[in-house]
Amino acid sequence: MRKLFNDELNRKSIPEFTASVKSPFIIVLDNIRSLNNVGSIFRTADAFIVEAVYLCGITARPPHREIHKTALGATESVEWRYFESTAEAVRELKVRGYSIVSVEQADEAVSPDRFTVEAGKKYALVFGHEIKGVSEEVVRLSDACIEIPQYGTKHSFNVAVSAGIILWELAGKSPAHN
C-alpha cells in the first residue's frame, strides 16, 4: 500500500465541476457564525458535488480570508447565493420543488440511515446556528427533520461535521452517486 499522489486522484477542474451532474442537494446555512465552518461546508459541498450553498442571515459570504482558509478554493467551484432570511430561501426552494430537510433535534426527526432519498427528487438540507440550531420558523416550514444519533454527554456536533455526516449518508443513497 502507498499513498496516492495528487495527480493520481482524478480531481475535476473548475470547468469540469461546473459541467458535472450535481447531487440533488442544496445546502442552506441558517445564521452560521463561524467563517471557518462556512469554509469547511463549502469544501464538503464541493466533495459531494452539491448544486449550491445558500448563505442566510448573519452567515458570512465569500470572498473572505477566513472562509477561504478552510474552503481551499471551493467557493470558486460551488455556486452560492445569499438571502437575508433563511425562511425566504426556504420558501423560494419550496416553490422550485425542493423538499426541505432540516438537520435538527425535533419531535418527528429520523436518523440519517432511515431517511430515504427518492430518485428525481431535490432536497434542501438546512443546517443551523452553532448554538441555537435551525430556527423554529424554518423547522415548521420543513418537510422532514433528520437528527444524527449521539451517545455521549454532548448533544450537538459542530455544524461542519454535521454537514459532512449528512452528505456522506445521503449522497450514498443518491442515484447521482451510484
N, C-alpha and C positions, 0 to 999 in steps of 0.2 A: 504494500500500500504506500502511496505517496500523495502528498498534497498537490492539487492542480494549480497550474499557472493561470494567471488572468486570461491569457489568450486562448485557453482551453475551455473557458466557461460559456462560450457562445452567447455572450451578452448582446442585447439589442442596442443598436444606435438609437438616438432620439427619433430620427425619421422612421426607423423600423418599429419602435414602440408606438409612435403616433398612428402608424398604419395597421397595427395589430388589432385583432378582435379582442375586445375588452371583456373583462369579467362583468357579470350583471349587477355590479355593486357601485354605489356612490357612498362615500364616507361623509357623514355630516358631523362636524365638530361643534358642540353646543357650549360656547363660552369657555374654551380651554385657556388656562392662564399661562402655562409653561411653553415658551417658544421651543425648548428642546423637545417637548412632547409633540408639538406640531411638526417639527422637522422629522422626528422618528416616524410619525404616522405617514408623512409623505413618502419616506423610504419604503415602508410596508406597502403602501398603495402602489408604488412602482413595482415592487417584487411580485405582487399578485395581479398586476395589470388592471387595476380598477378604472372605472370610467372617469371618475373625478373625485375631488375633495371639496366639500363645501365648508367654508370657514364662516362661523356665525358669531355675532355679538362681539365680545371682547377678544375673541381669538385673533391673534396677530396674522398678518398677511405677508407673503414674500413681496419684494426682496427684504430680507432682514438677516443680519450677520448671525444671530443666534439660531434662527431657523436653518439657514444654510449650513451651519456647523454640523447638524445632525442629519439633515436631508441629503447631504452629499450630492447635490445636483438634481435630486428627484423633483424639485419644484419646476425644473425645466421640462421634464418628461410628462408629469401628471397634470392634467387640466385642473384648474381650480376656479372657484367663484366665491365672492363674499356677499353675505346677507347681514343686514343689521339685526335681524332676529331669526332665531332657529325656527320658530313657528312659521315665519314667512317662507323659509326654504322648504320646510316640510309640506306646507300647503301647495307650493308650486310642484314639488315632486309628486304629490298625490294626483294632481291634475294631469301630470305627464305619465301616470300609470304605475308609479313605483309603489311597492309595498314598504311601509315604514316600520323598521325594526329597531327599537331602542335596546341598547345593551344596558340593562338596569335591573336592580333588585325590585321586583314588582310581584304583586299577588298572583298574577297569571303567567309569570315568566317560565320559560322552558330552558333546559340546559342545551348548550350548543349541539351536542350529539343527538338530541331529539328534534332539532329544527330541520325541516325539510326544505331544500332549495329546489323549487319547481322549474323545470325546463321552460324557457320562453318568458319567465317572469323576471322583473327587475326589482332590485332591493336597495333601499336607502338605509344604511346602518348608522345609527345615531350614537355617538359617544359623548359623555357629559363631563362637566366641570370636575376638576380633580377632587374637590371636597363635597360639593352639592349634588353631583351626578347630573343625569338628564333632568331637565325641568319637568315639573308636574304637568304643565300645559302640553309639552311635547309627548310625554308618556300617554296622556289622554288622546292625542292625535295618532298614536301608533297603532298599527295593525297587529303587532306582536312585540313581546319583550323576550330577550334572551338574558339569562343570568348564568355567569360562569361559576360552577361549584367551587367552593373554597372550604378548607378543613381546619385551618389554624385559628389563631386568635384575632387576626385582622379579617375584615370582610370587604376588602376592596383591593383590586390590583391597580397599578399605575395605568393610566389611560392608554399609553402607547403599548404596554404589554397586553392589555385587553384587546386592542385593535389587532395585534398580531395573533393572539389566540383565536379570536372570532374569524378573522380572514383565513387563517390556516384551516380551520374546521369547515367553514362554508365553501371556500374555494375548492376544496377537495370533493365537495358534493356537486359542484357546478359543472354542467356539461361543457362549458368553455374550457375547463382544465382537464377534461377526461378524454 
